[in-house]
Amino acid sequence: MAKLVCPVLVLSLALAGCTAGSDDRSPGIALPAAFHGSAGEAPVGDVAEHRWWQEFNDPLLTELVEAGLSQNLSIQLALARVAEAQATARATGLPALTDGSLSGAITRMGGDAQSTATSRTAGFSPLLILDLFGAERRSREQALAQLQAAELDVGTARLAFVSGLVSSYLDLRYYQEALALSRESLALRRETLSLVEQQRNAGTATDLSVAQARAALDEAEAQIPGLEQGFYASAYAIATLIGRPAQEIMPQLEQGRAQPLPRGSFSAGVPADLLRNRPDIRSAERSLAAAVAALGVAEAQFYPSVTLSGTITAADSTSWSFGPAIQLPVLNRAVLSANRDQAMARVRQADLSWRSAVLSAVEEVQAAQSALARHRRALAARQQATESSARLVELSRQTWENGATTLLDFLESQRSLASSQLSLAGARRDMAASWASLQVAAGRGWFPR
């Protein structure tokens, strides 16, 4: 057996320094020079620390975001996963290549035919694994890549949190504005009903006119509960996102504020920016690197493994032993081959996941840009329509009071104005939401300090 072990050991030592598997290389993908419909845009550089939510110029929104970044449970969960990955990485490298233990014992012996005696023994058994083919080096690469992916996943969680909070806040302010408009419309319709009832009592209006005015009033009043429900649902969502009871923040949320509108840049840069700025893409790239390293680990299992071990024992006398040991995979090569094929398949899956993440990010930016452009146009049109409806109500009231038009025409103009005002509030929310979606899609604000 010694004649067999020595040549194999010599060959293993001669191959020392060869690392199984491939070294990590950044993957590549063909991307267009510009997003569709935005030719001429310049690269935006690193935008990870861009606090874009401050550009709404809403102090309460900024306060809620900053508080939630340290309290949101999804972010805390992502940070806990980072701690787990850090512990895994610490167990790789030299700590995984060394082992050993100290032992000691004291034994009392005696009997009827022999005197009592005490026996003391102590031992030390060190073990060192020689990483000749880089299995442990690849394991450490895998652990470090997984750690980096986990750290980037924290950025993804931050972006998801900010996106959800801003969206809920925009909804809340929309419902608040819609409630104010609806209550204003309700007051006007009560005033109209009162005026029509006075005219009926004076003999200049009919019961039909009164019924029409009351129906318009009831219609306006029926909208209030749904808008209130929307407001409180948004408030509860905000409370959950920042990890605080709703009753603590409700007084602040119930204070009237204007609907937030962005004042920042509308540029998303170029598609290549996403490879640096999107944490989910960078995390997918690190997961691919971990899969490549895991393939190296699987390939290293085909090669011999060499360990150096020894023992030192101290009792009545001291003894020691030391020597190398080698293991050759022979009968389990079919299993090792299957493990390698599995690792190769995981590399392919990770590569496809990375490519999918890149293409999805490009799609999200283009969709957000398109939505933003159209919502800006819609907002301008809604503002003009609201001004026209307000003028129509003014003229309709004058002509109705002069008897030139019917009450139904006047009520219809009021309904049209109320609808236009609500649509304008919705257009403000949609424009602000699409702008926020563009910031998230471009990877802004996931690494605030």
Secondary structure, DSSP 4 states (H G I P E B T S, - for coil): -HHHHHHHHHHHHHTTT---S-----------SS-TT-TTPPP----TT--GGGGG--HHHHHHHHHHHHH-HHHHHHHHHHHHHHHHHHTSSHHHHEEEEEEEEEEEEEETTEEEEEEEEEEEEEEEEE-TTSHHHHHHHHHHHHHHHHHHHHHHHHHHHHHHHHHHHHHHHHHHHHHHHHHHHHHHHHHHHHHHHHHHHTTSS-HHHHHHHHHHHHHHHHTHHHHHHHHHHHHHHHHHHHTS-HHHHHHHHHS--PPP---S------TTHHHHH-HHHHHHHHHHHHHHHHHHHHHHTTS-EEEEEEEEEESSSEEEEEEEEEE---TTHHHHHHHHHHHHHHHHHHHHHHHHHHHHHHHHHHHHHHHHHHHHHHHHHHHHHHHHHHHHHHHHHHHHHTTSS-HHHHHHHHHHHHHHHHHHHHHHHHHHHHHHHHHHHTTTTSS--
